[in-house]
Amino acid sequence: MVRFKALRDPRDNPLFQEIWNVVAAIPRGQVSTYGSVARAAGLPGRARLVGRALRESPKEMMLPWHRVVGAGGRIVLPPAEPGRREQIRRLRAEKVLVREGRIGRSFMIDLE
């Protein structure tokens, strides 16, 4: 008999909770990096975990996931990905300058 491990609810993960709290605090019209979010959540070097936490965040939380970008202000979603277009649309709606998949430096904040 094969047993399957029950999937944990991402809301039960304390590391995700810390990441979500940091992301929720990013002000409208500002952007931060995965690495900066990780450091502010007390998880230096765990930028990929930030990406995972954002992917697994419950939709009803309505986190401003679009305010998190890669190092150097680069949007990391592939060009063909619908999420990339959505991220750019949301950022521009907040008056954030997005050009060729990059965010203007004046919109970047360090959360530390």
Secondary structure as the mmCIF struct_conf table of DSSP 4:
data_model
#
loop_
_struct_conf.conf_type_id
_struct_conf.id
_struct_conf.beg_label_comp_id
_struct_conf.beg_label_asym_id
_struct_conf.beg_label_seq_id
_struct_conf.end_label_comp_id
_struct_conf.end_label_asym_id
_struct_conf.end_label_seq_id
HELX_LH_PP_P HELX_LH_PP_P1 LYS A 5 ASP A 9
HELX_RH_3T_P HELX_RH_3T_P1 PRO A 10 ASP A 12
HELX_RH_AL_P HELX_RH_AL_P1 PRO A 14 ALA A 24
TURN_TY1_P TURN_TY1_P1 ALA A 25 ALA A 25
BEND BEND1 ILE A 26 ILE A 26
HELX_LH_PP_P HELX_LH_PP_P2 PRO A 27 PRO A 27
TURN_TY1_P TURN_TY1_P2 ARG A 28 GLY A 29
STRN STRN1 VAL A 31 VAL A 31
STRN STRN2 SER A 32 THR A 33
HELX_RH_AL_P HELX_RH_AL_P2 TYR A 34 ALA A 40
TURN_TY1_P TURN_TY1_P3 ALA A 41 GLY A 42
TURN_TY1_P TURN_TY1_P4 PRO A 44 GLY A 45
HELX_RH_AL_P HELX_RH_AL_P3 ALA A 47 ARG A 55
TURN_TY1_P TURN_TY1_P5 GLU A 56 GLU A 56
BEND BEND2 SER A 57 SER A 57
HELX_RH_3T_P HELX_RH_3T_P2 LYS A 59 MET A 61
HELX_RH_3T_P HELX_RH_3T_P3 TRP A 65 ARG A 67
STRN STRN3 VAL A 68 VAL A 69
STRN STRN4 GLY A 70 GLY A 70
HELX_RH_3T_P HELX_RH_3T_P4 ALA A 71 GLY A 73
STRN STRN5 ARG A 74 ARG A 74
BEND BEND3 LEU A 77 LEU A 77
TURN_TY1_P TURN_TY1_P6 PRO A 79 ALA A 80
HELX_RH_AL_P HELX_RH_AL_P4 PRO A 82 ALA A 93
TURN_TY1_P TURN_TY1_P7 GLU A 94 LYS A 95
STRN STRN6 VAL A 98 ARG A 99
TURN_TY1_P TURN_TY1_P8 GLU A 100 GLY A 101
STRN STRN7 ARG A 102 ILE A 103
HELX_RH_3T_P HELX_RH_3T_P5 ARG A 105 PHE A 107
STRN STRN8 MET A 108 MET A 108
#
